[in-house]
Every structure is written in structure tokens, then in C-alpha cells.
Amino acid sequence: MSLSNEAPVEFVRPSKVYVTNVGWHNYDNAKKYGELVPLTEGRIDYRHTDRIREQIINGLRDFNADLDYVLISGMPALPFEVAAHLLKRFNKVRYLYWEPLMDDYLPRETTGELHNGIASDVNE
């Protein structure tokens, strides 16, 4: 029995960075945004989109829209599948994209609401 009047501390897990497709790139710069979690790896056979979609949905089951990021990597269909799934679930997605002029990943956020624009800086 505790005599303290303090509210219990709620545990917030560390952020994760869900990599749409792990390939030959070096993703070390993205680690500052969280633990890297691969959704797919290597060459993807797009003739089996149902299996890929199921793999993505299963890989994102613990995704937290307020904590986590998607790292855009691989063929364009993968980020679209991931974004569509997350926008349907949360109405927003935080993602990282590679900015070659800065030699680093930049965080962005997009929402499903058209009046908010296509994308905005996370830090705005």
C-alpha cells in the first residue's frame, strides 16, 4: 500500500522507425528517430500484392501514430500501401525521407484531411 498522492507513471515505449523495404542503403541516420523495424526486405514480387499487404499490416500492428515513423525505402508501391493503411487507421502518418543536400533523413507528417495540405514539417 502506497501512501503517496502521486499519480502512477505511464510507460511510453521508445519510438520505432518502420522501414518499408530494407535494401542496400545505410539506415544509420534514421536510428536517432527510433528502433529500426523492417516491414519487408530485398526484392519484392508485386504479382503477389495480397501477401505483401498482409505482411505490411501484420508488421504495423504495434504502430503508434504519435510516436513512430515510416522510413520510405524501396519500390514506390510499398510506401503507398503503408500510407494507405496508416491513414485509414489513424488519419495521419509521420515519415522520414532522405534529403541528399542535408545528407540526412527529415521528418514529415501528412494527414488524411485535404485542407491540411499534402505534407508539413513535424516541428512546425
C-alpha positions in Angstrom: 0.0 0.0 0.0 1.4 3.4 -1.1 0.8 6.5 0.9 1.9 8.7 -1.9 -0.5 11.0 -3.7 1.5 10.9 -6.9 -0.3 9.6 -10.0 1.1 6.4 -11.4 3.8 7.0 -14.1 2.6 5.8 -17.5 5.2 3.9 -19.5 5.7 5.3 -23.0 7.7 2.9 -25.2 10.6 4.2 -27.4 9.7 5.3 -30.9 10.1 2.9 -33.8 11.0 3.6 -37.5 9.3 1.1 -39.8 11.4 0.7 -42.9 9.1 -0.1 -45.9 11.8 -2.2 -47.6 15.3 -2.9 -46.3 17.7 -2.9 -49.1 21.4 -2.0 -49.6 21.1 1.5 -48.2 22.6 2.6 -44.9 19.8 3.5 -42.5 22.0 4.5 -39.5 20.9 8.2 -39.7 17.3 7.1 -39.1 18.2 5.4 -35.8 18.0 8.8 -34.0 14.2 8.7 -34.6 13.8 5.2 -33.1 14.5 1.5 -33.4 14.5 0.3 -37.0 11.8 -2.3 -37.8 11.8 -3.8 -41.3 8.4 -4.4 -42.9 9.9 -6.1 -46.0 13.4 -7.0 -47.1 15.1 -7.4 -50.5 13.4 -7.9 -53.8 9.6 -7.7 -53.8 7.4 -9.7 -56.2 4.5 -7.3 -57.0 2.4 -10.1 -58.6 1.5 -11.1 -55.0 0.2 -7.8 -53.6 -2.2 -9.6 -51.2 0.7 -11.3 -49.5 2.7 -8.1 -49.4 -0.3 -6.1 -48.0 -0.8 -8.8 -45.3 2.9 -8.7 -44.4 2.7 -4.9 -44.1 -0.4 -4.9 -42.0 1.0 -7.5 -39.6 4.3 -5.6 -39.4 2.4 -2.4 -38.5 0.1 -3.9 -35.8 2.1 -2.1 -33.0 2.5 1.2 -34.9 1.8 4.2 -32.8 0.9 7.3 -34.9 2.1 9.7 -32.2 5.5 8.0 -31.6 6.5 6.1 -34.7 7.8 6.9 -38.2 7.7 5.2 -41.6 11.0 5.3 -43.5 10.3 5.5 -47.2 12.5 2.9 -49.0 12.1 0.5 -51.9 9.8 0.5 -54.8 7.0 3.2 -54.7 4.1 0.7 -54.2 5.3 -0.1 -50.7 5.1 3.4 -49.2 1.7 3.8 -50.8 0.4 0.6 -49.2 1.8 1.6 -45.8 0.5 5.1 -46.0 -3.0 4.0 -47.1 -3.2 1.5 -44.2 -2.0 4.0 -41.6 -4.1 6.9 -42.9 -7.1 4.6 -42.7 -6.2 3.6 -39.1 -5.0 6.9 -37.7 -5.7 9.6 -40.3 -2.1 10.7 -40.1 1.4 9.3 -40.8 4.8 10.5 -39.7 7.5 9.6 -42.1 11.2 10.1 -42.9 12.6 10.8 -46.3 16.2 11.1 -47.4 17.3 14.7 -48.2 20.6 14.4 -50.2 21.5 18.0 -49.8 21.5 17.6 -46.0 22.8 14.0 -46.1 20.2 13.0 -43.6 16.6 11.9 -43.1 14.0 14.6 -42.5 10.8 14.0 -40.5 7.5 14.9 -42.1 3.8 14.3 -41.3 0.8 14.0 -43.5 -2.9 13.7 -42.7 -5.9 12.4 -44.5 -7.6 15.8 -44.3 -7.1 17.6 -47.6 -7.5 21.1 -46.0 -4.3 20.5 -44.1 -2.2 20.3 -47.3 -0.2 17.4 -48.5 2.7 17.5 -46.0 4.0 19.6 -43.3 7.1 19.8 -41.1 6.8 17.7 -37.9 8.4 20.5 -36.0 6.0 23.3 -37.3 
